[in-house]
Amino acid sequence: MSSITHSLLPTYLPRIFERQGKHAAVQPRRNRSKRLATPRRPYSAAAAATTGPQAGSSSSSYDALLQWCIEQGSLPPLAVEPAALDTAVGTKRLGFVAAGSVAAGEVLLQIPGDLAITSVDVDKDPALAAVADGRSELVGLALWLMQERGKGGASMWSAFLATLPAATLTPILWPDEERAQLLRGSPVLTEARAREAALRQEWQELAAAMAAAAESTATYPASVFNEQAFLEAMSVVLAHAAYLPTAQCFALLPLVGGFSRTGSTSGAVLDYDLERQAVTVVAQRPYSQGEEVLLYDGRPNGELLLATGTIEAGNPADCLFMEAGLVAADRLYTTKRQVLEDLGMGAKEQFPIFEDRIATQHLVYLRLARLQNPAQLAKINFEQDEVISQELEYEILQLMMGDLRDRFQAYASEYDDDVKDLQRRDLTPQQRLAAQLRLGEKRILRGTMDGVRRRLAPIRGIPTKAGGLQDPNADFKEIFDTIESLPSAPKRLLDGFGRWLSGADDPDFKR
């Protein structure tokens, strides 16, 4: 896999494969399956002339795409239909709804392999193949999209291109000043900058490859193949290309881009069906007529925003990540690292945190990292949330709470400010997305902090240097005892002075 694929698809693909029972790695593009490379019928010139390549997505453009797919003579009947749906701010968005009652396990949409665009289509064009060779499939699909957009209405894929946006709202494309202002405190800010840099570097390499391969300026016209066009095309490919685990390839698919996504495991599943020789969308639960169908995605909102320019409200897969690591100066460092390596982990790990739960593995890792008694190593079990000692538990929870507070305080806006912002109707799309993202992240941080507090509550003491627990209110008790003793202090002073005069406290005093 090329570096561009690594930088743009970091962590969510394994989670998607696990949801579908797959663990296939992304292979270099030349090793991809050719299952989808079936011959296509001639395209309808009438359909190609009716829409432009960058027309706005709407239910009418999807209706036209449906008609175009049917004209190819290979699209089976659908159990879904495009519809204009209301948003929380009073606008409309496109989605797909059930055309009738649907049972769990039913195929909602079946797209024949000859309507899928894959690396096979990139390889068919010698000019594209020359510069795409050895690169990520995603880059190749972006080059294909740039070329087809350059053809305008003459593209054989015009009906499909009309349903794709010119670019998405990914923060990768936001001006850096705006990005820094809106995403301050969010890990998405650093990631967006890194991915933009990776894309720009990829374009520099592509431009050099084009210059070396071009027979003339007409081979790669600058009006079509330029950095901004590449960035925009990549944003669309990242949002709309689907990875098909069974076929082990990425594909741009007609109609599929109209489905909204969800982190719920009840969302419909997209994959290639070997028996049908088609890409299918399969329902995982029953639907009633008119109910929106969502595709299962499994990515947290930060990754969704970066990859697709969208966010799911109430995303059940939403999470943040916290780093945990061993202490290099720990005298047990080597032993602990060996324990972790035997379990497939390293000296530093990233763990997800959710609004309503803390991962058991996260807590166990922290306990292992901070314990100092070698005998306690035998108690480490990553399958069970078992407190090793109250002193150790207090330490790791306080460290975790400190990290959470630092992250919460890094945001430029307060929690209530984000809530109020989302009630405004004059926000730009970028401002609204950023406010939704910040609010979701703060909910996760607050929920995790509440979870840490609940775990701290039963611990009735503070660890001391001697290794025991001290009453957490000991300092306050001492202060109040001192205050309560103040009224009797003068009497004790006079009594003491009298005892000194009488020699009562001096055994050598001669009476």
Disulfide bonds with the S-S distance in Angstrom:
none
